[in-house]
Amino acid sequence: MFNSKKGQALAELGKIAMGIVAFAIIMVVGFLIVAEGQNQIVTIDGILDETNDSQKTVGYNATVTLANAMDDIPAWVPIIVIASIGAVLIGLVAMFRKMGQ
């Protein structure tokens, strides 16, 4: 179906889209695992007051740090998507330019 170079460029867009969907699913699962781990630590250790630092354990603090680190990742996804699509479009323009010469 995608025998021409134009078709190959469109196939690349499909691969990019599948990669982004896979990345999003992995991130959602990661967020859920960290949140559930934090909830389990709260339940097991009996941490009632989240502002009382003396009750917090190393495991709880690790989940908080990991959750905070993962919060920045979704902000980069639109930039990655735009850059990927831009690279495919630049490739298409270069290909059309060669065909016109």
Order of alpha helices (4+ residues) and beta strands (2+ residues): alpha-alpha-alpha
